[in-house]
Amino acid sequence: MKRMAIVAASAFLAACASVPKPATYAGDVPAEISAMPGDEFSWRGRNYTPDRMGDAIRAAKASEGLTSVVLLFGDDATVQDIVDVAIIARAAGLPAFYKQGDKLNPITVGR
């Protein structure tokens, strides 16, 4: 009985340890993007649809070593923009954040 309790506790701890924690640091090379009116994002002086933004982020991750995607949360940003940034970052395998003022907030996606 004691052995079963130890095995169960070990399995529980292993499961808890494998739950990914949200990143709290955007890294050295974040892609800082802004929401634009009309379902677009602006990055490096260009406007992108969410699909094209994802393509640009994936390409820049490979060539420039991007470490995260950060939505600069301004007056034009919406909840849908946060969702889009989460999808873009997840597709690129990067953590997602939104920045409001000086505060960086992780965007977490549940299953």
N, C-alpha and C positions, 0 to 999 in steps of 0.2 A: 504494500500500500504506500509506504514512504517513497519507494523507488518511483512509482507511478506519479506521485505528487511532484517529485523532482523533475521528471521528464516533462510533465505538463507545464511546470513553471519555466523550464528551459525553453520549451517551444513558444510559450507566450512571450518571453523576453526576446527571443529571436525575431518573432513577428513584429514586435514593437520597434525593435532596432532597425528593421528594414523599411519602416514607413518613412518616406522621404520628407525631410523638413524643408520649409520654404527658405530660399536664399534670402539673406538680409543685406547683401552687398552686391551692387550692380557690376562690379569688376572694373578693370582698367579701361576697357573699350566698349562702353555701352552704346547702343544705337538709340539716340534720343530723338523720338518722333513726336509730332504734334498732330492733333486732330484738326481737320479742316471741314468747313461746311460742305455738304453734298457727299457724305460717305467717303471721304478721302483722307489720306495722311500726308504730311509734309516731312521730308527728311532730306537734308543737305540741299535745300533750295528747289527740290522737285516734289511734285504731287503724285501720289500713287493711290490706286484703288487698293482695298485690303489684299486681293489676290496678288497684285503686282508688288505690293509692299512685302509680302511674304517671300516672293521670288528674290527681291533685292536683298532682304535680310539674310536669306540662305546663301546667296552668292557672296555677300560681304563677310559672313561668318567664315566661309572657307578661305577667302583671300585676305581678309584683314584681321581675323581672329576676334570677331565680336564676342563679347562676354555676356550680354543681356540685351533685352529690349525694354526701353523706358518710355512710357507715354508721359509727355509733359502736359499735365492736366490743367487746361486753361478754360476760358469761358466757352469755347466751342466744343469741348469734350463732353461726351455722353457715356452712359453706362454701356451702350452698345460698342462704343470705342474701346472700353476696357475689355469687353468680351473679345472683340476682334484682335486686340493686342495679345491677349492670352492665347488665342488660336495661332496667331502668327509666330509667337515665341515658341510655343509647344511644337509646332511643325518644324521649326529650325533647331529644336533641342536646346533652347536657351531659357533661362528664367525670365519672367516678366515682372515689371514694376510699373507703378504710376507715381509721378512726382508732383506733389501739390505744395507749392512754396518751396521750402527747403527740406520737406519731409519725404523720404522715399518709402513707399509702401509696396510690399510684395503682392502680386496677383496670384492667387492659388486657384487651381481648377480641381474640382472634385469629380469623381467618376459617377 
